[in-house]
Amino acid sequence: MPGPDVTVVIAAYNAMPYVTRSVTSVLEQTLGADRIELLAVDDGSTDGTGAELDRLAAAAPLMRVIHQPNSGGPAGPRNTALDLATGRYVFFLDADDHLGPEALERMVAAADDNGSDVVLGRIVGEGGRRAPRSMFGRNQPRTDVFSSRVYWTLNPMKLFRRTLVDRLGLRFATGLSIGEDQPFTATAYLEAAAISVVADYDCLYWVAREDGHNITSQPHGTRTRIDLLRLMTALVAERVEPGPDRDTLMHRHFAVELRDAVLQLCREPHRDVQDKYLKELGDLIEPYYHEGLAARLPAVVRLRCHLVRRGLLDELLTLVRWELDRGAASYGITTLAAGAADGPEVLTENGRAYALYPYFRDSTLNIPDDCYDITGELRVHHLVESADLDGTGLRLTGHAYVHRIATREVTAELILRERGTGAEHRLPVRHTATPGLGADEDGGRFDYGTAGFDVTVDPATAAGGAPLDAGMWDLFLAVGAQGVVKEARLGSRRADSVTAATATVVTAAGTAAALFTTKPYGNLTLDLGETRHRVPSRLRVTGATWAADAPATLVVTGRCTLASWPAGALTVRAVCADGTTLTVPVETAADGSFTARVPCTTAGEWRIDGCLAAGDKKWTVPVPVKSPLRAARWQRLGLPWYAKPVAGGETLTLRVGRVELLKAVKGRLTRRAS
């Protein structure tokens, strides 16, 4: 018999009553209980957790409970279970947390479909617990630690391919009381053939215990924090060559583990211990800290590093207290751009923005301005409120502002940037008032009352007065205030009325333009000249029948789903073999359906098609022969005429002519004789 697809490992210590829901969420997975092996390790619990696990296992044949003396942390019981696991994959679940019903089914499918060795499922917090979010912006079938944000979550609550775990001999570090999972997960990331992210489903629920005893919420001393930082920086340095890739990973440890170590250092009660730990931290980070890494770090992290490297203990204590006074949640966990209501004041100067953290331009310390420069951290908050494309061009309205920079001395330009070539054109924007905008942000400290924009893109003049070249033009807004200018890609944030459906138009000059949203973020792009969106795909002839109320009249029906086209540009044509062309206007309904009545009274062989003509451009679509069209007969000047389809073609062609008199008489005689 084949083994299970997934071995789920639950390390449990005094986890009542949460462990019941945790186990039940595994047993009720849509993947199917027969495809899951559940190993629950009771790590010397004293609150009835062990008995509850035994009770649950009695009704679950594929659940096994292992009881062992308390090991002091989750590493030991996880390692015990790993030695027994038989599944193709292994998933670690904390006894406090629980899974969404489809979690394992979706993650196993992602791993199997993409050949992934590690799969992250979206994590959500429950009961007020914070959960990582930055890596779950979209599904990622195949990624790695350098081109995504996955490295910012090093917990083991993920799906790991067991052959990878066995090949690397991965086990959890039992000598660490905090971060024992980081070396395991980081090594698996770095050695994985591919990493997948399932972001469109809530796979894992992180639960905040009412008693506050989540292991991640427990305090840990400075020594433990420094040891973890040393271990992880050494692991990265050993496995990744110096350069941008190494800096990408070091960024995480300087922003998180160094932050936590500094926080614990500042809580040490004795000055000599603080001095010793500060010296140790400075020596630890010095080999890795350089210009390339510094450029990736937020300003407050650069400031911390500067104070640590210079051994400025009192100043470091002041900085930490300053941050803590503004709430633990803002202590380096959120960036300045996310902002707390009582965050630092901001100084703008020569196109740069500086956060006024402690000791800014203190002449006795001479800390570089770079440690306060937050220009790169600032984000543009924006919303597209309307995006209307018609025969005259594209009009965009909305608002945009640089967060934490009040809208004084505002500037804005719409940037059209051609995909593939990087060519760009800039158009001026009309500013509009936005009273009250941003009142619910940052305690209302910043006035964004002139953040509105209104701009029209005319393809005939958008290239500095000349026509815009055919191509895919992505839309950006360069928005500034007080000399600070930032760019934002337009479209990912838009009003509900701005549809995500593609809109295609044809201008009077014959230019085809389509406005559409790109995946996965829904940004807006203007397709000019049918680079991807073809006009004929929006024009369709659906049928042709003889009119019931008039002889020799063909009724052609169809649908045009263009958002706009010039008046009179859409017609139905009958083209004779001798080159004669009959053009018939159409009657169009609000839903884009149209009707044309084509007279068939001139002798010849006529091809029928739909036609859209504007400027020097012409698009035609044939009238399909979906079902046999019977021949029509009528009298004209006392003589019989006919129109009948020509067989054998895919385009409707009619032969029109006068019935020869001799043939007509013979036909009557034959009918009388019969």
C-alpha positions as CSV (number, residue, x, y, z in Angstrom):
1,M,0.0,0.0,0.0
2,P,1.3,3.5,-0.8
3,G,2.2,5.7,2.2
4,P,0.4,8.9,3.2
5,D,0.8,12.1,1.3
6,V,1.4,14.2,4.3
7,T,2.7,13.6,7.8
8,V,1.4,16.3,10.1
9,V,3.5,16.9,13.2
10,I,2.0,18.5,16.3
11,A,4.3,19.1,19.2
12,A,2.1,19.7,22.3
13,Y,2.9,21.0,25.7
14,N,0.1,22.2,28.0
15,A,-2.0,23.1,25.0
16,M,-5.5,22.7,26.4
17,P,-8.1,23.4,25.2
18,Y,-6.5,24.5,21.9
19,V,-5.1,21.2,20.9
20,T,-8.6,19.7,20.3
21,R,-9.3,22.1,17.5
22,S,-5.8,21.8,16.2
23,V,-6.1,18.0,15.8
24,T,-9.7,18.1,14.6
25,S,-8.6,20.6,11.8
26,V,-6.2,18.0,10.6
27,L,-8.6,15.0,10.7
28,E,-11.2,17.0,8.8
29,Q,-9.0,18.0,5.9
30,T,-10.5,17.7,2.4
31,L,-7.3,15.9,1.3
32,G,-8.8,12.9,3.1
33,A,-7.9,11.2,6.3
34,D,-6.5,8.2,4.5
35,R,-3.9,10.4,2.9
36,I,-2.7,11.9,6.2
37,E,-0.5,10.6,8.9
38,L,-0.8,12.6,12.2
39,L,2.0,12.3,14.7
40,A,1.2,14.2,18.0
41,V,4.0,14.3,20.5
42,D,3.0,15.1,24.1
43,D,6.1,16.8,25.5
44,G,5.4,16.1,29.2
45,S,2.2,18.1,29.5
46,T,0.6,18.5,33.0
47,D,-2.8,19.9,32.0
48,G,-4.5,16.9,30.4
49,T,-3.1,17.5,26.9
50,G,-1.8,13.9,26.8
51,A,-5.1,12.4,27.7
52,E,-7.0,14.5,25.2
53,L,-4.6,13.4,22.4
54,D,-5.2,9.7,23.4
55,R,-8.9,10.3,23.3
56,L,-8.8,11.8,19.8
57,A,-6.4,9.1,18.5
58,A,-8.8,6.4,19.6
59,A,-11.2,7.4,16.8
60,A,-8.5,8.2,14.2
61,P,-6.6,5.1,12.9
62,L,-3.9,7.2,11.2
63,M,-3.2,9.3,14.3
64,R,-0.4,8.3,16.6
65,V,0.4,9.8,20.0
66,I,3.9,9.7,21.4
67,H,4.4,10.6,25.1
68,Q,7.8,11.8,26.3
69,P,9.3,13.7,29.2
70,N,9.4,17.5,28.8
71,S,12.3,18.6,26.6
72,G,12.0,22.3,27.2
73,G,10.8,23.4,23.8
74,P,9.3,22.3,20.5
75,A,12.5,21.2,18.8
76,G,12.7,17.9,20.7
77,P,9.2,16.6,20.0
78,R,9.4,17.7,16.4
79,N,12.6,15.8,15.9
80,T,11.0,12.7,17.5
81,A,8.1,12.9,15.0
82,L,10.5,13.4,12.1
83,D,12.2,10.2,12.9
84,L,8.9,8.4,12.5
85,A,7.4,10.3,9.6
86,T,6.4,8.3,6.5
87,G,4.5,10.8,4.4
88,R,5.8,12.2,1.1
89,Y,5.6,15.6,2.7
90,V,5.7,16.8,6.3
91,F,3.8,19.7,7.8
92,F,4.5,21.2,11.3
93,L,1.4,22.5,13.1
94,D,1.6,24.2,16.5
95,A,-0.9,22.8,19.1
96,D,-2.4,26.3,19.5
97,D,-3.2,26.8,15.9
98,H,-5.4,25.1,13.3
99,L,-5.7,24.6,9.5
100,G,-8.3,25.7,7.0
101,P,-10.3,22.7,5.7
102,E,-8.6,22.8,2.2
103,A,-5.1,23.7,3.4
104,L,-3.3,20.4,2.8
105,E,-5.1,19.6,-0.4
106,R,-4.1,23.0,-1.9
107,M,-0.5,22.8,-0.7
108,V,0.1,19.2,-1.8
109,A,-1.4,20.1,-5.2
110,A,1.0,23.1,-5.4
111,A,4.0,21.0,-4.6
112,D,3.0,18.2,-7.0
113,D,2.2,20.5,-9.9
114,N,5.3,22.6,-9.6
115,G,7.9,20.2,-8.3
116,S,8.3,22.4,-5.2
117,D,10.2,21.3,-2.1
118,V,8.6,23.9,0.2
119,V,5.1,25.3,0.1
120,L,3.9,28.3,2.1
121,G,0.2,28.6,2.8
122,R,-1.3,31.9,3.7
123,I,-1.3,32.6,7.4
124,V,-3.9,34.7,9.2
125,G,-4.0,35.8,12.8
126,E,-6.8,35.0,15.1
127,G,-7.7,36.6,18.5
128,G,-5.4,39.6,17.8
129,R,-2.3,37.7,16.9
130,R,-0.1,39.2,14.2
131,A,0.7,37.1,11.2
132,P,3.2,37.6,8.3
133,R,1.6,39.1,5.2
134,S,4.2,40.5,2.8
135,M,4.9,37.1,1.1
136,F,1.2,36.4,0.5
137,G,0.4,39.1,-1.9
138,R,-0.3,36.6,-4.7
139,N,0.1,33.0,-5.6
140,Q,3.6,32.1,-6.6
141,P,3.9,28.6,-8.3
142,R,7.7,28.7,-8.3
143,T,9.9,31.2,-6.6
144,D,13.0,31.4,-4.3
145,V,14.3,33.4,-1.4
146,F,15.9,36.0,-3.5
147,S,13.0,37.0,-5.8
148,S,10.2,37.0,-3.2
149,R,9.5,37.8,0.5
150,V,9.3,34.2,1.7
151,Y,12.5,34.4,3.7
152,W,10.7,36.9,6.0
153,T,8.8,34.0,7.5
154,L,11.1,31.4,9.0
155,N,8.6,29.5,11.1
156,P,8.3,25.8,10.1
157,M,4.5,25.8,9.6
158,K,4.9,24.9,6.0
159,L,4.8,21.9,3.7
160,F,8.3,20.3,3.3
161,R,9.1,17.5,0.9
162,R,10.4,14.7,3.1
163,T,13.1,13.6,0.7
164,L,14.6,17.1,1.0
165,V,14.5,16.9,4.8
166,D,16.1,13.4,4.8
167,R,18.7,14.3,2.2
168,L,19.9,17.3,4.2
169,G,19.5,15.5,7.5
170,L,17.4,18.5,8.7
171,R,16.5,18.6,12.4
172,F,15.5,21.4,14.8
173,A,18.2,23.0,17.0
174,T,17.6,21.7,20.5
175,G,20.2,24.0,22.0
176,L,18.1,27.1,21.2
177,S,15.2,28.3,23.3
178,I,14.1,30.8,20.6
179,G,14.4,30.5,16.9
180,E,15.1,26.8,16.9
181,D,13.1,26.6,13.6
182,Q,15.1,29.2,11.7
183,P,18.1,27.1,10.7
184,F,15.8,24.3,9.6
185,T,13.5,26.5,7.5
186,A,16.3,28.7,6.1
187,T,18.4,25.7,5.0
188,A,15.3,24.1,3.3
189,Y,14.6,27.3,1.5
190,L,18.1,27.6,0.2
191,E,18.3,24.0,-0.9
192,A,14.8,23.7,-2.4
193,A,14.4,23.1,-6.1
194,A,11.5,25.5,-5.9
195,I,9.3,27.2,-3.4
196,S,5.5,27.7,-3.9
197,V,3.2,30.2,-2.2
198,V,-0.5,29.5,-1.9
199,A,-1.9,33.0,-1.2
200,D,-5.5,32.7,-2.3
201,Y,-6.7,30.6,0.6
202,D,-6.4,30.9,4.4
203,C,-4.4,27.8,5.1
204,L,-3.1,28.4,8.7
205,Y,-4.7,30.2,11.6
206,W,-2.3,31.6,14.2
207,V,-4.2,31.8,17.5
208,A,-3.5,34.2,20.3
209,R,-3.9,32.2,23.6
210,E,-6.0,33.9,26.2
211,D,-3.4,33.1,28.8
212,G,-0.6,34.7,26.7
213,H,1.5,31.5,26.7
214,N,2.2,31.3,23.0
215,I,5.8,30.3,22.9
216,T,6.7,33.2,20.5
217,S,5.3,35.7,23.0
218,Q,7.6,34.6,25.9
219,P,10.6,36.8,26.9
220,H,14.1,35.6,26.1
221,G,17.3,37.1,27.3
222,T,20.0,39.0,25.5
223,R,22.3,36.0,25.3
224,T,19.7,33.9,23.5
225,R,19.0,36.6,21.0
226,I,22.6,37.3,20.3
227,D,23.3,33.5,19.8
228,L,20.4,33.3,17.3
229,L,21.7,36.3,15.4
230,R,25.2,34.8,15.3
231,L,23.9,31.5,14.1
232,M,21.7,32.8,11.3
233,T,24.2,35.4,10.0
234,A,26.9,32.7,9.9
235,L,24.5,30.3,8.1
236,V,23.7,32.9,5.4
237,A,27.4,33.8,5.1
238,E,28.4,30.1,4.7
239,R,25.8,29.3,2.1
240,V,25.5,32.5,0.0
241,E,28.4,34.3,-1.7
242,P,28.9,38.0,-0.9
243,G,26.7,40.3,-3.0
244,P,23.1,41.3,-3.5
245,D,21.7,37.8,-2.8
246,R,23.5,37.6,0.6
247,D,22.3,41.2,1.4
248,T,18.7,40.2,0.6
249,L,18.8,37.6,3.4
250,M,21.0,39.6,5.9
251,H,18.4,42.3,5.6
252,R,15.9,40.1,7.5
253,H,18.3,39.3,10.3
254,F,19.5,42.9,10.8
255,A,15.9,44.1,10.8
256,V,14.5,41.5,13.1
257,E,17.0,39.5,15.1
258,L,19.3,42.5,15.7
259,R,16.3,44.5,16.7
260,D,15.2,41.9,19.3
261,A,18.8,41.6,20.7
262,V,19.0,45.3,21.1
263,L,15.7,45.4,22.9
264,Q,16.8,42.7,25.3
265,L,20.1,44.4,25.9
266,C,18.4,47.6,26.9
267,R,16.4,45.6,29.5
268,E,19.5,44.3,31.2
269,P,19.7,45.7,34.8
270,H,23.5,46.1,35.0
271,R,25.6,48.6,33.0
272,D,28.7,46.3,32.7
273,V,26.6,43.5,31.2
274,Q,25.1,46.0,28.7
275,D,28.5,47.2,27.7
276,K,29.7,43.7,27.2
277,Y,26.8,42.7,25.1
278,L,27.0,45.9,23.0
279,K,30.6,45.2,22.3
280,E,29.7,41.6,21.3
281,L,26.9,42.8,19.0
282,G,29.2,45.4,17.3
283,D,31.8,42.7,16.6
284,L,29.2,40.4,15.3
285,I,27.6,42.7,12.7
286,E,30.8,44.5,11.6
287,P,31.9,41.8,9.0
288,Y,28.5,41.9,7.3
289,Y,27.6,45.6,7.4
290,H,28.6,47.5,4.3
291,E,27.1,50.0,1.8
292,G,25.1,47.4,-0.2
293,L,23.4,46.0,2.9
294,A,22.8,49.5,4.4
295,A,21.0,50.6,1.2
296,R,18.4,47.9,1.8
297,L,17.8,48.7,5.5
298,P,15.2,51.1,6.8
299,A,16.6,54.3,8.3
300,V,15.9,53.3,11.9
301,V,17.8,50.0,11.4
302,R,20.7,51.9,9.9
303,L,20.7,54.2,12.9
304,R,20.6,51.2,15.3
305,C,23.6,49.7,13.5
306,H,25.5,52.9,13.6
307,L,25.0,53.2,17.4
308,V,25.9,49.6,17.9
309,R,29.0,49.7,15.8
310,R,30.2,52.9,17.5
311,G,29.5,51.5,21.0
312,L,27.2,54.4,21.9
313,L,25.2,52.7,24.6
314,D,23.4,55.7,26.1
315,E,22.3,56.9,22.7
316,L,21.1,53.4,21.8
317,L,19.1,53.2,25.1
318,T,17.6,56.6,24.2
319,L,16.6,55.4,20.7
320,V,15.0,52.2,22.0
321,R,13.0,54.1,24.7
322,W,11.9,56.7,22.1
323,E,10.6,53.9,19.9
324,L,8.9,52.0,22.8
325,D,7.2,55.2,24.0
326,R,5.4,55.1,20.6
327,G,4.1,51.6,21.2
328,A,5.7,48.2,21.0
329,A,3.9,47.6,17.6
330,S,6.0,50.4,16.0
331,Y,9.3,49.1,17.4
332,G,10.8,48.2,14.1
333,I,7.9,45.8,13.2
334,T,6.2,48.2,10.9
335,T,8.2,50.5,8.6
336,L,8.0,54.2,9.0
337,A,5.9,54.4,5.9
338,A,3.2,52.3,7.6
339,G,3.5,54.8,10.4
340,A,2.2,55.2,13.9
341,A,0.1,58.2,14.9
342,D,2.9,59.5,17.0
343,G,5.8,58.6,14.7
344,P,8.6,61.0,14.1
345,E,8.3,64.4,12.5
346,V,9.6,64.6,8.9
347,L,11.9,67.2,7.5
348,T,12.0,67.7,3.7
349,E,15.1,69.2,2.2
350,N,16.6,69.2,-1.3
351,G,14.2,66.5,-2.5
352,R,15.0,64.2,0.5
353,A,12.9,63.3,3.5
354,Y,14.4,62.8,7.0
355,A,12.8,61.2,10.0
356,L,13.6,63.2,13.1
357,Y,14.7,60.3,15.2
358,P,16.8,61.2,18.3
359,Y,20.2,62.9,17.7
360,F,19.4,64.1,14.2
361,R,22.3,66.5,13.3
362,D,23.6,66.5,16.8
363,S,26.9,68.3,16.4
364,T,28.5,66.3,19.2
365,L,27.8,62.9,17.5
366,N,28.0,63.7,13.8
367,I,25.7,60.8,12.9
368,P,25.4,60.7,9.1
369,D,22.1,62.0,7.6
370,D,21.8,58.7,5.8
371,C,20.8,57.2,9.1
372,Y,17.7,59.4,9.0
373,D,16.9,59.4,5.3
374,I,13.5,57.8,4.7
375,T,13.0,58.9,1.1
376,G,13.2,55.4,-0.1
377,E,10.8,54.1,2.5
378,L,8.0,56.6,1.7
379,R,5.1,55.2,-0.3
380,V,2.5,56.8,-2.6
381,H,-1.0,56.2,-1.5
382,H,-3.2,56.4,-4.5
383,L,-6.6,55.6,-6.0
384,V,-7.8,55.6,-9.6
385,E,-11.4,56.9,-9.3
386,S,-12.2,56.8,-13.1
387,A,-10.5,55.5,-16.2
388,D,-12.6,56.3,-19.3
389,L,-11.3,55.4,-22.7
390,D,-13.2,56.7,-25.8
391,G,-12.5,57.9,-29.3
392,T,-10.8,61.1,-28.0
393,G,-8.4,59.4,-25.7
394,L,-8.0,58.1,-22.1
395,R,-9.0,60.2,-19.1
396,L,-7.9,59.3,-15.6
397,T,-9.0,60.9,-12.4
398,G,-8.2,60.0,-8.8
399,H,-5.8,61.0,-6.0
400,A,-2.2,60.3,-5.1
401,Y,0.1,61.6,-2.4
402,V,3.4,60.8,-0.7
403,H,2.5,59.3,2.7
404,R,3.7,61.6,5.5
405,I,4.4,64.5,3.2
406,A,1.7,67.1,3.3
407,T,0.5,68.3,-0.1
408,R,2.2,71.6,-0.3
409,E,4.0,72.7,-3.4
410,V,2.5,69.7,-5.2
411,T,3.7,68.3,-8.5
412,A,2.4,65.5,-10.6
413,E,3.1,64.0,-14.0
414,L,1.5,61.0,-15.8
415,I,4.3,58.8,-17.2
416,L,3.6,56.6,-20.2
417,R,6.4,53.9,-20.2
418,E,6.7,51.5,-23.1
419,R,7.0,47.9,-22.0
420,G,10.1,46.3,-23.4
421,T,11.9,49.4,-24.5
422,G,11.6,51.7,-21.5
423,A,10.8,54.7,-23.7
424,E,8.6,57.2,-21.8
425,H,6.6,60.3,-22.3
426,R,5.4,62.6,-19.5
427,L,2.1,64.5,-19.5
428,P,1.1,67.3,-17.2
429,V,-1.7,66.7,-14.6
430,R,-4.4,69.0,-13.4
431,H,-4.5,69.1,-9.6
432,T,-7.8,68.9,-7.8
433,A,-8.8,69.5,-4.2
434,T,-9.3,66.6,-1.9
435,P,-10.5,68.1,1.4
436,G,-10.3,65.8,4.4
437,L,-8.2,63.1,2.6
438,G,-6.0,61.2,5.0
439,A,-7.8,62.4,8.1
440,D,-8.0,58.7,9.3
441,E,-4.2,58.2,8.9
442,D,-1.4,59.1,11.4
443,G,-3.9,60.8,13.7
444,G,-4.7,63.3,11.0
445,R,-1.3,64.9,11.3
446,F,-0.7,65.4,7.6
447,D,-2.9,67.4,5.3
448,Y,-3.4,65.9,1.9
449,G,-6.0,68.4,0.7
450,T,-4.5,68.9,-2.8
451,A,-3.9,65.3,-3.9
452,G,-6.4,65.0,-6.7
453,F,-5.3,64.4,-10.3
454,D,-7.1,64.7,-13.7
455,V,-5.3,63.9,-16.9
456,T,-6.2,63.0,-20.5
457,V,-4.0,60.9,-22.8
458,D,-4.6,61.8,-26.5
459,P,-2.8,59.2,-28.6
460,A,-2.4,61.7,-31.4
461,T,-0.3,64.1,-29.3
462,A,0.9,62.2,-26.3
463,A,4.5,61.9,-27.6
464,G,5.5,65.5,-27.0
465,G,2.9,66.7,-29.5
466,A,3.4,63.8,-31.9
467,P,1.4,60.6,-32.2
468,L,2.2,57.9,-29.6
469,D,3.9,54.8,-31.2
470,A,2.2,51.5,-31.2
471,G,3.1,49.4,-28.2
472,M,2.2,48.5,-24.6
473,W,2.3,51.6,-22.5
474,D,2.2,51.1,-18.7
475,L,0.8,54.0,-16.6
476,F,2.7,55.6,-13.8
477,L,2.2,58.8,-11.8
478,A,5.2,60.8,-10.5
479,V,3.7,62.6,-7.6
480,G,5.6,65.0,-5.4
481,A,5.2,67.5,-2.5
482,Q,7.7,69.8,-0.9
483,G,10.3,68.7,-3.4
484,V,10.0,65.0,-2.6
485,V,8.9,63.0,-5.7
486,K,7.9,59.3,-5.8
487,E,6.5,57.1,-8.6
488,A,3.5,54.8,-8.3
489,R,2.2,52.3,-10.9
490,L,-1.5,53.1,-11.4
491,G,-4.4,50.7,-11.3
492,S,-3.7,48.2,-8.5
493,R,-5.8,50.5,-6.3
494,R,-9.0,51.6,-8.0
495,A,-12.6,52.4,-7.3
496,D,-15.1,49.6,-7.7
497,S,-16.6,51.5,-10.7
498,V,-13.3,51.1,-12.6
499,T,-13.8,47.8,-14.2
500,A,-11.1,45.2,-14.7
501,A,-12.5,44.3,-18.1
502,T,-10.6,45.3,-21.2
503,A,-12.0,48.3,-23.0
504,T,-11.1,48.7,-26.7
505,V,-11.8,51.8,-28.9
506,V,-11.1,53.0,-32.4
507,T,-10.4,56.7,-32.9
508,A,-11.5,58.8,-35.9
509,A,-7.9,58.6,-37.1
510,G,-8.1,54.9,-37.2
511,T,-6.0,54.2,-34.1
512,A,-7.0,51.2,-32.1
513,A,-6.5,51.5,-28.3
514,A,-7.2,49.1,-25.5
515,L,-7.1,49.7,-21.7
516,F,-6.6,46.6,-19.7
517,T,-5.4,45.4,-16.3
518,T,-2.3,43.3,-15.9
519,K,-2.0,40.3,-13.6
520,P,-1.5,39.7,-10.8
521,Y,-1.8,43.2,-9.4
522,G,-4.4,44.7,-11.7
523,N,-2.2,47.6,-12.9
524,L,-3.5,49.6,-15.9
525,T,-1.8,49.4,-19.3
526,L,-2.7,51.1,-22.6
527,D,-2.3,48.9,-25.7
528,L,-1.9,51.1,-28.7
529,G,-2.0,49.7,-32.3
530,E,-3.4,46.2,-31.5
531,T,-0.1,45.0,-30.0
532,R,-2.1,42.4,-28.1
533,H,-5.8,43.3,-28.3
534,R,-7.1,42.9,-31.9
535,V,-10.1,44.9,-33.1
536,P,-11.6,42.0,-35.1
537,S,-12.0,40.1,-31.9
538,R,-14.5,42.8,-30.8
539,L,-16.4,42.6,-34.1
540,R,-18.6,39.7,-35.0
541,V,-21.3,39.0,-37.6
542,T,-23.8,36.5,-36.1
543,G,-26.2,35.7,-39.0
544,A,-27.9,36.6,-42.2
545,T,-31.6,36.0,-43.2
546,W,-34.0,37.2,-45.9
547,A,-36.2,40.1,-44.7
548,A,-39.8,39.0,-44.2
549,D,-41.2,42.4,-45.1
550,A,-39.3,43.2,-48.3
551,P,-38.1,41.2,-51.3
552,A,-34.4,40.9,-52.2
553,T,-33.3,42.3,-48.9
554,L,-30.7,40.5,-46.8
555,V,-30.8,41.2,-43.0
556,V,-27.3,40.9,-41.5
557,T,-27.0,40.9,-37.7
558,G,-23.9,41.1,-35.5
559,R,-22.3,42.5,-32.4
560,C,-19.6,45.1,-31.8
561,T,-18.1,45.2,-28.3
562,L,-15.8,48.1,-28.8
563,A,-16.2,50.7,-26.1
564,S,-16.2,53.4,-28.8
565,W,-15.9,53.9,-32.5
566,P,-16.5,56.8,-34.9
567,A,-20.0,57.6,-36.0
568,G,-20.8,55.8,-39.3
569,A,-17.6,53.8,-39.2
570,L,-19.4,50.4,-38.8
571,T,-21.1,49.1,-41.9
572,V,-22.0,46.0,-43.8
573,R,-20.5,45.8,-47.3
574,A,-21.4,43.8,-50.4
575,V,-18.4,43.6,-52.8
576,C,-19.1,42.5,-56.4
577,A,-16.7,40.4,-58.4
578,D,-16.2,43.4,-60.7
579,G,-15.1,45.6,-57.8
580,T,-18.3,47.4,-57.3
581,T,-19.0,48.0,-53.6
582,L,-22.3,48.6,-51.8
583,T,-21.9,50.0,-48.3
584,V,-24.9,49.8,-45.9
585,P,-25.0,51.6,-42.5
586,V,-25.9,49.6,-39.5
587,E,-28.4,50.3,-36.7
588,T,-26.7,49.7,-33.3
589,A,-28.4,49.0,-30.0
590,A,-27.1,49.9,-26.6
591,D,-25.7,46.4,-26.0
592,G,-23.6,46.7,-29.1
593,S,-25.8,44.4,-31.3
594,F,-26.4,45.8,-34.8
595,T,-28.6,45.2,-37.9
596,A,-28.1,46.1,-41.5
597,R,-30.5,45.7,-44.4
598,V,-28.6,44.9,-47.7
599,P,-30.5,45.2,-51.0
600,C,-29.7,42.4,-53.4
601,T,-31.0,43.8,-56.6
602,T,-28.0,44.2,-58.9
603,A,-26.8,41.3,-61.0
604,G,-23.4,39.9,-60.0
605,E,-21.6,37.8,-57.5
606,W,-21.4,39.6,-54.2
607,R,-19.3,38.8,-51.1
608,I,-20.9,40.0,-47.9
609,D,-18.9,41.1,-44.8
610,G,-18.9,43.5,-41.9
611,C,-16.6,46.4,-42.1
612,L,-15.2,49.0,-39.6
613,A,-13.3,51.9,-41.4
614,A,-11.7,54.9,-39.7
615,G,-9.0,57.1,-41.0
616,D,-6.8,55.0,-43.3
617,K,-7.5,51.8,-41.4
618,K,-10.1,49.1,-42.2
619,W,-11.1,46.0,-40.4
620,T,-13.4,43.4,-42.0
621,V,-15.1,40.2,-40.7
622,P,-16.9,37.8,-42.9
623,V,-20.6,36.9,-42.8
624,P,-20.4,33.2,-41.9
625,V,-22.4,30.6,-43.6
626,K,-23.7,28.9,-40.5
627,S,-26.7,27.3,-42.1
628,P,-28.0,27.1,-45.7
629,L,-29.6,30.3,-46.9
630,R,-32.4,29.5,-49.3
631,A,-32.5,31.2,-52.6
632,A,-34.8,34.2,-52.9
633,R,-37.0,35.0,-55.9
634,W,-38.9,38.1,-56.8
635,Q,-40.4,39.9,-59.8
636,R,-38.8,43.0,-61.2
637,L,-40.3,44.9,-64.2
638,G,-42.4,41.8,-64.8
639,L,-39.5,39.5,-65.0
640,P,-38.3,36.9,-62.4
641,W,-35.0,37.5,-60.5
642,Y,-33.1,35.4,-58.0
643,A,-30.4,35.6,-55.4
644,K,-28.8,32.4,-54.1
645,P,-25.7,31.5,-52.0
646,V,-22.6,30.3,-53.8
647,A,-21.7,26.9,-52.3
648,G,-18.3,26.0,-51.1
649,G,-17.0,29.1,-49.3
650,E,-16.7,30.1,-45.7
651,T,-17.8,33.6,-46.4
652,L,-21.4,34.3,-47.6
653,T,-21.4,35.0,-51.3
654,L,-24.6,35.6,-53.2
655,R,-25.1,35.3,-57.0
656,V,-27.8,37.7,-58.1
657,G,-29.3,37.8,-61.6
658,R,-32.4,37.6,-63.8
659,V,-33.9,34.2,-64.4
660,E,-33.6,33.4,-68.2
661,L,-37.1,33.3,-69.7
662,L,-36.7,30.0,-71.5
663,K,-35.6,28.3,-68.3
664,A,-38.5,29.9,-66.5
665,V,-41.1,28.6,-69.0
666,K,-39.6,25.1,-68.9
667,G,-39.8,25.2,-65.2
668,R,-43.5,26.1,-65.3
669,L,-44.3,23.4,-67.8
670,T,-42.4,20.8,-65.8
671,R,-44.3,21.7,-62.6
672,R,-47.7,21.6,-64.5
673,A,-46.9,18.2,-66.0
674,S,-46.0,16.8,-62.6
